[in-house]
Amino acid sequence: MSSAADELKIVEVDAGFHRLIPSRFPTIELFERIADGNDEAFKDLESRTNPRLKEKTRLLNGVDAVDGNSPQIQNWNHAPFAYPNPDGTTFFGPELGVLELAVDMPTALVISVRKRECFLSATGEPATGLDMRQLSNRVTGRFADFRHIDVSVETEHRWRLGRTVFEAGLHGVVFRPAERTGGECVAILHVEALGAAVQGDHFRYVWDGERITKVYDFRTATPIYPDDLRTKTSLAA
């Protein structure tokens, strides 16, 4: 009798993918706004209880020690797996650390805008500007092809499918996100599938107290409209 894992369509992935993370432009030291020149002391204090750094230390000191320059322990790559999302992700429950990336910047921006809107709405934030930074990674590995699956189906069904992928030992899934059904994303289960994260452009999200109305590209000073990104294939406004 064949198992559910035997029925998975598997694709080989070797391509660049993108995400947006909160940032500052121009960039500043992590504790610059509160450290009053004592950045190193703040870093030392924070590192004593940081689970990501504890896991990094474990990896570096393990029997099969990881190269200190490896993408596996690069902060931007390592953190999503050290801090699982308590709400779970598209195809995986909260017990698994997962990183979701988009194959193109319009898709990455639409997803990021939606996540920021949900957070800002939940916290009742007044009108403000948010600075975000592009990160890009090469992704290589064996992924289940879920591009035919409607991600609007119930969460438990999607998580059951994801559990099958995890148990099959695959690197994750390829899927089409609800925010931009013409786009593609990968949900990555294993950091080994990631190349080094490379910093890209900076953006500012304009939050009016109810929604993000515009996105500004610092490099081109071009306004981008989130509604347009859901259908357009480029970042041109």
C-alpha positions as CSV (number, residue, x, y, z in Angstrom):
1,M,0.0,0.0,0.0
2,S,1.4,3.4,-1.0
3,S,1.7,6.1,1.7
4,A,0.7,9.7,1.3
5,A,4.3,10.6,1.0
6,D,4.6,8.4,-2.1
7,E,2.0,10.4,-3.8
8,L,3.7,13.7,-3.4
9,K,4.9,15.5,-6.6
10,I,8.5,16.5,-6.0
11,V,10.3,19.3,-7.8
12,E,14.0,20.2,-7.7
13,V,14.4,23.9,-6.7
14,D,17.5,25.9,-7.5
15,A,16.6,29.6,-7.7
16,G,16.7,33.0,-5.9
17,F,13.9,34.0,-3.5
18,H,13.1,37.1,-1.5
19,R,11.7,38.4,1.8
20,L,11.3,41.7,3.7
21,I,12.4,42.3,7.2
22,P,12.1,45.4,9.5
23,S,15.1,47.6,9.2
24,R,16.3,51.2,9.5
25,F,17.5,53.4,6.7
26,P,20.3,54.4,6.9
27,T,21.2,51.3,8.9
28,I,22.1,51.6,12.6
29,E,23.5,49.4,15.4
30,L,20.9,47.1,16.9
31,F,20.8,48.9,20.3
32,E,21.8,52.3,19.1
33,R,18.6,54.1,20.1
34,I,18.7,52.9,23.8
35,A,22.4,52.0,24.5
36,D,23.7,55.6,24.9
37,G,27.1,54.4,23.5
38,N,27.1,51.1,25.5
39,D,26.2,48.9,22.6
40,E,28.6,46.1,23.5
41,A,27.2,45.8,27.1
42,F,23.7,45.6,25.7
43,K,24.7,42.9,23.2
44,D,26.4,40.9,26.0
45,L,23.3,41.1,28.2
46,E,20.9,40.1,25.4
47,S,23.1,37.2,24.2
48,R,22.8,35.5,27.6
49,T,19.1,34.6,27.1
50,N,18.9,34.6,23.3
51,P,17.7,31.2,22.2
52,R,19.0,31.7,18.6
53,L,22.5,32.4,19.9
54,K,22.3,29.4,22.2
55,E,21.4,27.2,19.3
56,K,24.2,28.8,17.2
57,T,26.7,27.9,20.0
58,R,25.4,24.4,20.1
59,L,25.9,24.0,16.4
60,L,29.4,25.4,16.5
61,N,30.5,23.2,19.4
62,G,28.8,20.0,18.3
63,V,30.5,16.8,17.2
64,D,29.9,17.7,13.6
65,A,30.9,21.3,14.0
66,V,29.5,23.8,11.5
67,D,31.7,26.1,9.5
68,G,31.6,29.5,11.3
69,N,31.0,31.2,7.9
70,S,28.3,28.8,6.9
71,P,24.9,30.2,5.7
72,Q,23.4,27.8,8.2
73,I,24.4,30.0,11.1
74,Q,24.0,33.4,9.4
75,N,21.6,35.3,11.7
76,W,19.0,36.0,9.0
77,N,18.9,32.3,8.0
78,H,19.1,30.8,11.4
79,A,16.6,32.9,13.3
80,P,13.4,31.6,11.6
81,F,14.2,28.1,12.6
82,A,15.2,29.1,16.2
83,Y,11.9,31.0,16.7
84,P,8.9,29.0,15.3
85,N,5.9,31.1,14.5
86,P,3.3,30.5,17.3
87,D,0.5,30.9,14.8
88,G,2.0,28.4,12.4
89,T,2.6,29.0,8.7
90,T,0.7,28.2,5.5
91,F,1.4,24.5,5.5
92,F,3.1,23.8,8.8
93,G,2.0,24.1,12.4
94,P,3.6,26.1,15.2
95,E,5.8,23.2,16.3
96,L,8.0,23.6,13.2
97,G,10.4,26.4,12.4
98,V,9.7,27.4,8.8
99,L,10.9,30.2,6.5
100,E,8.7,31.4,3.7
101,L,10.2,33.2,0.7
102,A,8.8,34.6,-2.5
103,V,10.2,34.0,-6.0
104,D,9.9,37.7,-7.0
105,M,9.8,41.0,-5.3
106,P,6.2,42.0,-6.1
107,T,5.1,38.8,-4.4
108,A,7.5,39.3,-1.5
109,L,6.2,42.9,-1.0
110,V,2.5,42.0,-1.2
111,I,2.9,39.3,1.4
112,S,5.0,41.6,3.6
113,V,2.5,44.4,3.4
114,R,-0.3,42.1,4.4
115,K,1.6,40.8,7.4
116,R,2.5,44.3,8.5
117,E,-1.1,45.5,8.1
118,C,-2.4,42.6,10.3
119,F,0.2,43.4,13.0
120,L,-0.5,47.2,13.0
121,S,-4.2,46.7,13.0
122,A,-4.0,44.3,15.9
123,T,-1.9,46.8,17.9
124,G,-4.0,49.8,16.9
125,E,-1.0,51.8,15.6
126,P,-1.5,55.4,14.5
127,A,-0.3,56.6,11.1
128,T,3.4,55.9,10.7
129,G,6.2,54.9,8.3
130,L,7.9,51.5,8.5
131,D,11.3,50.9,7.0
132,M,11.9,47.4,5.6
133,R,14.9,45.7,3.9
134,Q,15.0,43.2,1.2
135,L,16.9,39.9,1.8
136,S,17.6,37.4,-1.0
137,N,18.7,33.8,-0.8
138,R,19.5,31.1,-3.2
139,V,17.3,28.1,-2.4
140,T,18.4,24.6,-3.4
141,G,16.7,21.3,-2.6
142,R,13.8,18.8,-3.1
143,F,10.4,20.3,-2.5
144,A,6.8,19.1,-2.7
145,D,4.9,20.8,-5.4
146,F,1.7,22.3,-3.8
147,R,1.1,24.9,-6.4
148,H,-2.2,23.2,-7.4
149,I,-3.6,23.5,-3.8
150,D,-6.0,26.3,-2.9
151,V,-4.4,27.8,0.3
152,S,-7.9,29.0,1.4
153,V,-8.8,25.5,2.5
154,E,-9.0,24.9,6.2
155,T,-5.8,25.3,8.2
156,E,-5.9,21.8,9.7
157,H,-6.0,20.2,6.2
158,R,-3.0,22.3,5.0
159,W,-1.1,21.4,8.1
160,R,-1.8,17.7,7.6
161,L,-0.4,18.0,4.1
162,G,2.7,19.8,5.5
163,R,3.2,17.1,8.1
164,T,3.4,14.5,5.3
165,V,6.1,16.6,3.6
166,F,8.1,16.9,6.9
167,E,7.9,13.2,7.5
168,A,9.1,12.5,4.0
169,G,12.3,14.4,4.8
170,L,11.8,17.0,2.0
171,H,13.2,20.5,2.2
172,G,9.7,22.0,2.1
173,V,6.9,23.0,-0.3
174,V,6.4,25.2,-3.3
175,F,3.0,27.0,-3.3
176,R,1.0,29.9,-4.5
177,P,0.3,32.5,-1.8
178,A,-3.2,33.8,-1.1
179,E,-2.0,37.4,-1.3
180,R,-0.9,37.0,-5.0
181,T,-2.1,33.8,-6.6
182,G,0.0,34.4,-9.7
183,G,3.2,34.4,-7.6
184,E,5.1,31.5,-6.1
185,C,6.7,30.9,-2.7
186,V,8.7,28.3,-1.0
187,A,8.2,27.2,2.6
188,I,11.6,25.9,3.9
189,L,11.9,23.3,6.6
190,H,15.6,22.9,6.7
191,V,18.2,25.7,6.8
192,E,20.6,23.6,4.7
193,A,18.5,24.5,1.7
194,L,19.5,28.2,2.1
195,G,22.4,30.0,0.5
196,A,23.8,33.1,2.2
197,A,21.3,35.9,2.7
198,V,22.2,39.0,0.7
199,Q,20.9,42.5,1.6
200,G,19.0,44.4,-1.1
201,D,16.9,47.5,-1.4
202,H,15.2,49.4,1.4
203,F,11.5,50.4,1.4
204,R,9.2,52.5,3.5
205,Y,5.7,51.4,4.1
206,V,3.2,54.2,4.6
207,W,0.6,53.2,7.2
208,D,-2.4,55.6,7.5
209,G,-3.8,54.0,10.6
210,E,-6.0,51.5,8.7
211,R,-3.9,50.2,5.8
212,I,-0.6,50.5,4.0
213,T,-1.4,52.9,1.1
214,K,2.0,53.2,-0.5
215,V,5.5,51.7,-0.5
216,Y,8.5,53.9,-1.4
217,D,11.6,52.4,-2.9
218,F,14.6,54.3,-1.3
219,R,16.8,53.5,-4.3
220,T,14.5,54.9,-7.0
221,A,12.3,57.2,-4.9
222,T,9.4,55.5,-6.7
223,P,6.0,55.0,-5.1
224,I,4.6,51.5,-5.3
225,Y,0.9,50.8,-4.7
226,P,0.2,47.4,-3.0
227,D,-3.1,46.9,-4.9
228,D,-1.2,47.1,-8.2
229,L,1.4,44.5,-7.1
230,R,-1.2,41.9,-6.8
231,T,-1.5,41.8,-10.6
232,K,1.7,43.4,-12.0
233,T,4.9,41.5,-12.7
234,S,7.3,44.3,-12.0
235,L,7.8,46.9,-9.3
236,A,6.9,49.8,-11.7
237,A,4.1,51.9,-10.3
